[in-house]
Amino acid sequence: MLIGVDGKRAHTNLTGLGEYSRRLIKGLIRASEDIIIRSLVPKVKIRFIRNERYRIFLPRYAIQRIWFRRFPPKDFFRGMDVYHGLSAEIPLNVPKGIGKVVTIHDLIYYFYPQWFSSFDRYNYHFRTYYAIKNSDVIIAVSRWTAESVYDVFKPKSDVYVIHPICDDVFFEPFKFRERPLNPPPKDYILFIGVLEERKNIHTLFKALNILGESCPPFVSVGKVKKSYMKRLLKEKRGIRWLHYNYLPTEQLLYLLSEALVFVYPSLVEGFGMPVVEAMSAGVPVITSKGSGLEDAAGNSALKVNPHNPEEISFYIQRIMEDSSLRRSIIEEGKKHSQKFRYDTIIPKVMEIYKKVSNGLK
């Protein structure tokens, strides 16, 4: 089967959308020798796979990057069975006879417009609308995202909930971990992700300040929005805070393996893969109620009202003091995270491709 994908984020994005694309591509390549993938890539910053069955299509000139993914060359589509838009977008010139699949991660831009510029909201909405209306099958990364798609776009195509993949290395952190140059002291509270208003770290800081002198150190990993950093510094007060802008996966595994608890108090997520990664690595998780985090956490995390610092503080305190509760959450989290492994997710995606391809014959 010849599959076309949008490889932009796989080769340029270090965060969630990039990881979704990379893991799906790697999973498809290793699933079957019969799968060949062509990837539309405006430019390459990250190289993550070397395989003769994975071919990158790049624009010949830099100026072509503007329209390259929307109007790929005819050679890209020759002999193709299915095109999969990995992030809410498909080309405008997909020929008839090629199945079209699109993954929708979230509609946060629609429900929380205050976090986006007018240009970004229009751009996201146009390409998402076009992709949903012109795809044969829609993949939503969570039930919340699927419900959002139905509510906003009322699609005629089938919508399937297929979760993102958790990479194998997170299930064996001690095997692959690497100690950072300046590791934190043991028994810390950990957060991994972009530090921005949506991630709600300011409320977490309020919760940590409630703990007072008994509060463990707080360790965060991820890019920090400059405007948001000012707010965090105001809320920090007496918190012992160690921040890493970026760490390779091996060093993230070290931090996960030594953490007391992983806290992910985000206000809204299409899914929330850091929650699953922490669970698979054997860390107890505290996260928010609602949105795609319900799928990511299942019933295997302590879920809180993200607007309530007292509640967040209470559950952190329980993890610190109740060792039996901590062990129970770790065990349940490991079981739950098994649902997101390659050998569970990839067959579901392959069934979608077969369904779409066969439906056109």
KEDO-826291 format. One record per residue (C-alpha): x, y, z. Coordinates in Angstrom, 3 decimals, padded with zeros to 6 digits, always signed. Example, Ala and Ser with C-alpha at 12.3 -4.5 7.8 and 13.67 -1.06 7.14 Angstrom:
<recs>
xx=+012.300; yy=-004.500; zz=+007.800
xx=+013.670; yy=-001.060; zz=+007.140
</recs>
This chain:
<recs>
xx=+000.000; yy=+000.000; zz=+000.000
xx=+001.315; yy=+003.440; zz=-000.967
xx=+000.442; yy=+006.119; zz=+001.595
xx=+000.999; yy=+009.850; zz=+001.360
xx=+001.352; yy=+011.952; zz=+004.521
xx=+001.920; yy=+015.534; zz=+005.541
xx=+005.398; yy=+015.335; zz=+007.057
xx=+005.839; yy=+018.989; zz=+007.990
xx=+005.508; yy=+018.543; zz=+011.727
xx=+007.326; yy=+015.225; zz=+011.770
xx=+010.431; yy=+016.979; zz=+010.437
xx=+010.136; yy=+020.397; zz=+012.123
xx=+008.198; yy=+020.132; zz=+015.384
xx=+009.685; yy=+018.801; zz=+018.638
xx=+006.404; yy=+018.921; zz=+020.577
xx=+003.142; yy=+016.952; zz=+020.539
xx=+002.052; yy=+017.226; zz=+016.906
xx=+005.530; yy=+016.327; zz=+015.741
xx=+005.668; yy=+013.300; zz=+018.020
xx=+002.255; yy=+012.137; zz=+016.824
xx=+003.464; yy=+012.226; zz=+013.211
xx=+006.845; yy=+010.619; zz=+013.849
xx=+005.434; yy=+007.750; zz=+015.880
xx=+002.693; yy=+007.033; zz=+013.363
xx=+005.123; yy=+007.032; zz=+010.441
xx=+007.597; yy=+004.776; zz=+012.263
xx=+004.793; yy=+002.463; zz=+013.333
xx=+003.456; yy=+002.097; zz=+009.797
xx=+006.910; yy=+001.401; zz=+008.339
xx=+007.654; yy=-001.295; zz=+010.886
xx=+004.162; yy=-002.814; zz=+010.677
xx=+004.485; yy=-004.223; zz=+007.166
xx=+007.038; yy=-004.559; zz=+004.366
xx=+004.200; yy=-003.801; zz=+001.956
xx=+003.797; yy=-000.209; zz=+003.171
xx=+005.515; yy=+002.622; zz=+001.300
xx=+005.189; yy=+006.210; zz=+002.539
xx=+005.691; yy=+009.469; zz=+000.665
xx=+005.973; yy=+012.521; zz=+002.894
xx=+005.366; yy=+016.164; zz=+001.990
xx=+008.024; yy=+018.192; zz=+003.820
xx=+008.588; yy=+021.934; zz=+003.188
xx=+011.961; yy=+021.788; zz=+004.984
xx=+013.886; yy=+019.330; zz=+007.165
xx=+015.039; yy=+020.199; zz=+010.684
xx=+014.637; yy=+016.740; zz=+012.238
xx=+015.664; yy=+013.415; zz=+010.735
xx=+014.043; yy=+010.558; zz=+012.613
xx=+013.899; yy=+007.624; zz=+010.175
xx=+016.075; yy=+006.163; zz=+007.450
xx=+014.259; yy=+003.573; zz=+005.396
xx=+014.010; yy=+002.950; zz=+001.665
xx=+010.219; yy=+002.690; zz=+002.031
xx=+010.004; yy=+006.246; zz=+003.387
xx=+010.597; yy=+008.989; zz=+000.835
xx=+010.583; yy=+012.738; zz=+001.471
xx=+009.257; yy=+015.167; zz=-001.158
xx=+010.851; yy=+018.620; zz=-000.790
xx=+010.156; yy=+021.807; zz=-002.779
xx=+012.843; yy=+022.646; zz=-005.303
xx=+012.925; yy=+026.339; zz=-004.342
xx=+012.385; yy=+027.982; zz=-000.937
xx=+009.525; yy=+030.137; zz=-002.243
xx=+007.574; yy=+026.973; zz=-003.112
xx=+007.195; yy=+026.186; zz=+000.597
xx=+004.270; yy=+028.621; zz=+000.711
xx=+001.995; yy=+026.410; zz=-001.420
xx=+003.903; yy=+023.112; zz=-001.545
xx=+001.713; yy=+021.161; zz=+000.901
xx=-001.526; yy=+022.597; zz=-000.481
xx=-000.635; yy=+021.889; zz=-004.121
xx=+001.896; yy=+019.025; zz=-004.201
xx=+003.388; yy=+018.003; zz=-007.575
xx=+001.603; yy=+015.340; zz=-009.616
xx=+004.498; yy=+012.902; zz=-009.119
xx=+003.767; yy=+012.832; zz=-005.412
xx=+000.321; yy=+011.295; zz=-005.987
xx=+001.257; yy=+008.809; zz=-008.733
xx=+000.130; yy=+005.279; zz=-007.740
xx=-001.021; yy=+006.420; zz=-004.284
xx=-003.743; yy=+004.500; zz=-002.405
xx=-004.405; yy=+006.803; zz=+000.577
xx=-003.400; yy=+010.300; zz=+001.648
xx=-003.376; yy=+010.964; zz=+005.404
xx=-003.319; yy=+014.548; zz=+006.650
xx=-001.661; yy=+014.096; zz=+010.031
xx=-002.713; yy=+017.458; zz=+011.423
xx=-006.087; yy=+018.811; zz=+010.273
xx=-005.021; yy=+019.551; zz=+006.712
xx=-005.100; yy=+017.893; zz=+003.284
xx=-003.906; yy=+019.216; zz=-000.105
xx=-006.371; yy=+020.995; zz=-002.362
xx=-005.437; yy=+018.888; zz=-005.402
xx=-005.721; yy=+015.263; zz=-004.266
xx=-006.750; yy=+013.360; zz=-007.438
xx=-009.910; yy=+011.274; zz=-007.582
xx=-009.371; yy=+007.635; zz=-006.746
xx=-007.094; yy=+008.344; zz=-003.769
xx=-008.595; yy=+007.825; zz=-000.321
xx=-008.413; yy=+010.829; zz=+001.994
xx=-007.967; yy=+010.539; zz=+005.771
xx=-007.385; yy=+013.423; zz=+008.190
xx=-006.449; yy=+013.487; zz=+011.867
xx=-008.035; yy=+016.210; zz=+013.998
xx=-006.206; yy=+016.830; zz=+017.266
xx=-008.459; yy=+019.482; zz=+018.772
xx=-010.581; yy=+022.564; zz=+018.085
xx=-009.102; yy=+024.621; zz=+020.903
xx=-008.785; yy=+027.614; zz=+018.583
xx=-012.588; yy=+027.560; zz=+018.190
xx=-013.581; yy=+027.185; zz=+021.843
xx=-010.826; yy=+029.372; zz=+023.329
xx=-010.280; yy=+032.145; zz=+020.747
xx=-008.617; yy=+034.419; zz=+023.345
xx=-005.418; yy=+032.383; zz=+023.045
xx=-005.055; yy=+032.874; zz=+019.277
xx=-004.599; yy=+035.765; zz=+016.874
xx=-007.357; yy=+036.531; zz=+014.365
xx=-005.124; yy=+035.314; zz=+011.533
xx=-004.377; yy=+031.997; zz=+013.253
xx=-008.052; yy=+031.376; zz=+014.049
xx=-009.050; yy=+031.977; zz=+010.433
xx=-006.199; yy=+029.864; zz=+009.092
xx=-006.894; yy=+026.936; zz=+011.430
xx=-010.614; yy=+027.054; zz=+010.761
xx=-010.326; yy=+027.197; zz=+006.973
xx=-007.931; yy=+024.281; zz=+006.645
xx=-009.784; yy=+022.201; zz=+009.265
xx=-013.138; yy=+022.873; zz=+007.598
xx=-011.786; yy=+021.946; zz=+004.164
xx=-010.097; yy=+018.782; zz=+005.449
xx=-013.182; yy=+017.560; zz=+007.292
xx=-015.544; yy=+018.274; zz=+004.397
xx=-013.279; yy=+016.627; zz=+001.809
xx=-011.974; yy=+013.564; zz=+003.677
xx=-013.460; yy=+010.094; zz=+003.429
xx=-012.659; yy=+009.307; zz=+007.063
xx=-011.830; yy=+011.528; zz=+010.039
xx=-009.609; yy=+010.337; zz=+012.877
xx=-010.060; yy=+012.129; zz=+016.221
xx=-007.382; yy=+011.648; zz=+018.861
xx=-009.934; yy=+011.570; zz=+021.712
xx=-013.652; yy=+011.337; zz=+022.378
xx=-013.681; yy=+015.021; zz=+023.310
xx=-012.152; yy=+015.944; zz=+019.947
xx=-014.659; yy=+013.704; zz=+018.127
xx=-017.572; yy=+015.361; zz=+019.922
xx=-016.127; yy=+018.795; zz=+019.087
xx=-015.905; yy=+017.873; zz=+015.396
xx=-019.525; yy=+016.708; zz=+015.361
xx=-020.739; yy=+019.819; zz=+017.202
xx=-018.879; yy=+022.374; zz=+015.089
xx=-018.717; yy=+020.816; zz=+011.604
xx=-021.456; yy=+018.157; zz=+011.530
xx=-019.432; yy=+015.991; zz=+009.129
xx=-021.000; yy=+013.486; zz=+006.732
xx=-017.866; yy=+011.297; zz=+006.827
xx=-017.300; yy=+008.719; zz=+009.552
xx=-015.357; yy=+009.867; zz=+012.619
xx=-013.197; yy=+007.303; zz=+014.438
xx=-011.467; yy=+007.823; zz=+017.766
xx=-007.916; yy=+006.488; zz=+017.485
xx=-005.547; yy=+007.636; zz=+020.206
xx=-001.934; yy=+008.727; zz=+019.658
xx=+000.964; yy=+006.291; zz=+020.214
xx=+003.137; yy=+006.214; zz=+023.315
xx=+006.672; yy=+005.300; zz=+022.305
xx=+008.158; yy=+002.054; zz=+023.594
xx=+011.026; yy=+003.768; zz=+025.435
xx=+008.642; yy=+005.219; zz=+028.047
xx=+007.693; yy=+001.718; zz=+029.174
xx=+011.326; yy=+000.964; zz=+030.058
xx=+012.744; yy=+004.257; zz=+031.368
xx=+015.599; yy=+002.672; zz=+033.340
xx=+016.846; yy=+000.905; zz=+030.207
xx=+017.116; yy=+004.044; zz=+028.081
xx=+017.480; yy=+006.892; zz=+030.560
xx=+020.463; yy=+009.261; zz=+030.668
xx=+021.350; yy=+011.511; zz=+033.589
xx=+021.213; yy=+015.273; zz=+032.756
xx=+024.301; yy=+017.372; zz=+033.465
xx=+022.518; yy=+019.200; zz=+036.294
xx=+019.917; yy=+016.755; zz=+037.657
xx=+017.455; yy=+017.893; zz=+040.325
xx=+017.371; yy=+016.427; zz=+043.843
xx=+015.153; yy=+013.356; zz=+044.237
xx=+011.417; yy=+013.471; zz=+045.012
xx=+010.298; yy=+016.441; zz=+042.963
xx=+007.072; yy=+017.432; zz=+041.235
xx=+007.449; yy=+017.198; zz=+037.466
xx=+005.759; yy=+018.898; zz=+034.516
xx=+006.645; yy=+018.386; zz=+030.836
xx=+005.168; yy=+020.589; zz=+028.110
xx=+005.069; yy=+024.135; zz=+026.749
xx=+004.662; yy=+026.616; zz=+029.587
xx=+001.800; yy=+028.817; zz=+028.441
xx=-001.491; yy=+030.014; zz=+029.892
xx=-003.388; yy=+026.930; zz=+028.701
xx=-001.089; yy=+024.646; zz=+030.706
xx=-002.185; yy=+026.452; zz=+033.861
xx=+001.138; yy=+026.418; zz=+035.720
xx=+000.178; yy=+029.642; zz=+037.506
xx=-002.597; yy=+027.761; zz=+039.332
xx=-000.184; yy=+024.919; zz=+040.103
xx=+002.168; yy=+027.476; zz=+041.672
xx=-000.670; yy=+028.676; zz=+043.888
xx=-001.224; yy=+025.072; zz=+044.940
xx=+002.470; yy=+024.557; zz=+045.701
xx=+002.581; yy=+027.704; zz=+047.799
xx=-000.280; yy=+026.320; zz=+049.902
xx=+002.007; yy=+023.416; zz=+050.837
xx=+004.497; yy=+025.868; zz=+052.285
xx=+007.801; yy=+024.523; zz=+053.596
xx=+006.761; yy=+020.900; zz=+052.970
xx=+006.518; yy=+021.540; zz=+049.225
xx=+008.971; yy=+019.451; zz=+047.151
xx=+010.997; yy=+021.132; zz=+044.405
xx=+009.199; yy=+021.768; zz=+041.118
xx=+010.881; yy=+020.687; zz=+037.868
xx=+009.561; yy=+021.689; zz=+034.427
xx=+010.722; yy=+020.908; zz=+030.910
xx=+009.575; yy=+022.815; zz=+027.830
xx=+009.546; yy=+026.084; zz=+025.975
xx=+008.291; yy=+029.057; zz=+028.008
xx=+006.199; yy=+031.787; zz=+026.397
xx=+007.865; yy=+035.087; zz=+027.336
xx=+004.627; yy=+036.838; zz=+028.244
xx=+003.656; yy=+033.927; zz=+030.474
xx=+007.014; yy=+033.824; zz=+032.275
xx=+006.290; yy=+037.211; zz=+033.869
xx=+003.119; yy=+035.806; zz=+035.411
xx=+004.903; yy=+032.699; zz=+036.655
xx=+007.639; yy=+034.717; zz=+038.323
xx=+004.969; yy=+036.644; zz=+040.241
xx=+003.301; yy=+033.425; zz=+041.417
xx=+006.564; yy=+031.585; zz=+042.172
xx=+007.257; yy=+033.170; zz=+045.550
xx=+009.003; yy=+030.553; zz=+047.733
xx=+008.866; yy=+027.621; zz=+045.302
xx=+012.140; yy=+025.863; zz=+044.489
xx=+011.890; yy=+025.751; zz=+040.691
xx=+014.299; yy=+024.136; zz=+038.234
xx=+013.468; yy=+024.590; zz=+034.551
xx=+014.918; yy=+022.960; zz=+031.411
xx=+014.060; yy=+024.542; zz=+028.062
xx=+014.709; yy=+021.273; zz=+026.241
xx=+015.993; yy=+017.792; zz=+027.048
xx=+016.423; yy=+014.773; zz=+024.743
xx=+014.125; yy=+011.820; zz=+025.362
xx=+016.786; yy=+009.865; zz=+027.267
xx=+017.103; yy=+012.663; zz=+029.823
xx=+013.336; yy=+013.078; zz=+030.071
xx=+013.218; yy=+009.398; zz=+030.983
xx=+015.667; yy=+010.062; zz=+033.811
xx=+013.481; yy=+012.848; zz=+035.190
xx=+010.378; yy=+010.662; zz=+034.959
xx=+012.062; yy=+007.729; zz=+036.675
xx=+013.095; yy=+009.898; zz=+039.650
xx=+009.930; yy=+012.033; zz=+040.040
xx=+007.656; yy=+011.893; zz=+043.071
xx=+004.578; yy=+012.842; zz=+041.030
xx=+003.752; yy=+014.157; zz=+037.560
xx=+001.288; yy=+017.057; zz=+037.614
xx=-000.406; yy=+018.157; zz=+034.397
xx=-003.035; yy=+020.805; zz=+035.295
xx=-003.857; yy=+021.892; zz=+031.727
xx=-007.137; yy=+023.722; zz=+031.152
xx=-007.855; yy=+021.853; zz=+027.906
xx=-006.121; yy=+019.251; zz=+025.721
xx=-006.996; yy=+017.422; zz=+022.543
xx=-005.459; yy=+014.371; zz=+024.212
xx=-002.511; yy=+014.923; zz=+026.571
xx=+000.265; yy=+012.455; zz=+025.713
xx=+002.591; yy=+013.563; zz=+028.568
xx=+000.050; yy=+012.024; zz=+030.954
xx=+000.326; yy=+008.630; zz=+029.241
xx=+004.116; yy=+008.857; zz=+029.015
xx=+004.355; yy=+009.527; zz=+032.752
xx=+002.034; yy=+006.612; zz=+033.528
xx=+003.958; yy=+004.216; zz=+031.307
xx=+007.199; yy=+005.253; zz=+033.044
xx=+005.715; yy=+004.410; zz=+036.447
xx=+004.988; yy=+007.897; zz=+037.802
xx=+001.728; yy=+008.693; zz=+039.635
xx=-000.230; yy=+011.367; zz=+037.758
xx=-002.406; yy=+014.264; zz=+038.844
xx=-004.221; yy=+015.920; zz=+035.960
xx=-007.321; yy=+017.915; zz=+035.073
xx=-010.880; yy=+016.761; zz=+034.628
xx=-012.462; yy=+017.133; zz=+031.199
xx=-011.393; yy=+017.526; zz=+027.547
xx=-009.137; yy=+014.920; zz=+025.935
xx=-007.414; yy=+014.324; zz=+029.268
xx=-010.298; yy=+012.017; zz=+030.188
xx=-009.076; yy=+009.588; zz=+027.503
xx=-005.403; yy=+010.052; zz=+028.316
xx=-005.848; yy=+009.526; zz=+032.065
xx=-008.816; yy=+007.140; zz=+032.101
xx=-009.519; yy=+006.137; zz=+035.695
xx=-005.823; yy=+005.735; zz=+036.463
xx=-004.899; yy=+009.233; zz=+037.645
xx=-006.044; yy=+011.637; zz=+040.323
xx=-008.187; yy=+014.171; zz=+038.457
xx=-008.779; yy=+017.670; zz=+039.766
xx=-010.587; yy=+020.896; zz=+038.990
xx=-007.781; yy=+022.841; zz=+037.259
xx=-009.124; yy=+026.140; zz=+038.602
xx=-008.933; yy=+024.999; zz=+042.229
xx=-005.422; yy=+025.287; zz=+043.754
xx=-006.630; yy=+023.928; zz=+047.101
xx=-007.763; yy=+020.692; zz=+045.441
xx=-004.493; yy=+020.340; zz=+043.531
xx=-002.556; yy=+020.948; zz=+046.730
xx=-004.635; yy=+018.374; zz=+048.617
xx=-003.886; yy=+015.591; zz=+046.128
xx=-000.173; yy=+016.397; zz=+045.970
xx=-000.118; yy=+016.149; zz=+049.756
xx=-001.862; yy=+012.760; zz=+049.597
xx=+000.712; yy=+011.413; zz=+047.142
xx=+003.484; yy=+012.637; zz=+049.441
xx=+002.010; yy=+011.018; zz=+052.573
xx=+000.136; yy=+007.892; zz=+051.398
xx=+002.578; yy=+005.359; zz=+049.964
xx=-000.121; yy=+002.732; zz=+049.343
xx=-002.169; yy=+005.215; zz=+047.302
xx=+000.939; yy=+006.135; zz=+045.326
xx=+001.676; yy=+002.478; zz=+044.541
xx=-001.926; yy=+001.862; zz=+043.511
xx=-001.970; yy=+004.816; zz=+041.107
xx=+001.348; yy=+003.720; zz=+039.591
xx=+000.052; yy=+000.179; zz=+038.986
xx=-003.221; yy=+001.370; zz=+037.466
xx=-001.377; yy=+003.876; zz=+035.291
xx=+000.935; yy=+001.215; zz=+033.880
xx=-002.034; yy=-000.978; zz=+032.978
xx=-003.916; yy=+001.903; zz=+031.359
xx=-000.919; yy=+003.054; zz=+029.316
xx=-000.703; yy=-000.320; zz=+027.559
xx=-003.682; yy=+000.787; zz=+025.427
xx=-001.483; yy=+003.299; zz=+023.607
xx=+001.330; yy=+001.055; zz=+022.372
xx=+002.277; yy=+000.664; zz=+018.702
xx=+000.814; yy=-002.826; zz=+018.369
xx=-002.569; yy=-001.565; zz=+019.608
xx=-002.853; yy=+001.685; zz=+017.642
xx=-001.253; yy=+000.884; zz=+014.268
xx=-003.680; yy=-001.958; zz=+013.362
xx=-006.593; yy=+000.450; zz=+013.909
xx=-005.035; yy=+002.976; zz=+011.528
xx=-004.364; yy=+000.238; zz=+008.974
xx=-008.021; yy=-000.803; zz=+009.101
xx=-009.009; yy=+002.776; zz=+008.258
xx=-006.662; yy=+002.800; zz=+005.261
xx=-008.058; yy=-000.505; zz=+004.008
xx=-011.620; yy=+000.689; zz=+004.484
xx=-010.976; yy=+003.898; zz=+002.541
xx=-008.939; yy=+002.210; zz=-000.192
xx=-011.444; yy=-000.615; zz=-000.722
xx=-014.339; yy=+001.812; zz=-000.755
xx=-012.927; yy=+003.483; zz=-003.860
xx=-012.538; yy=+000.273; zz=-005.858
</recs>
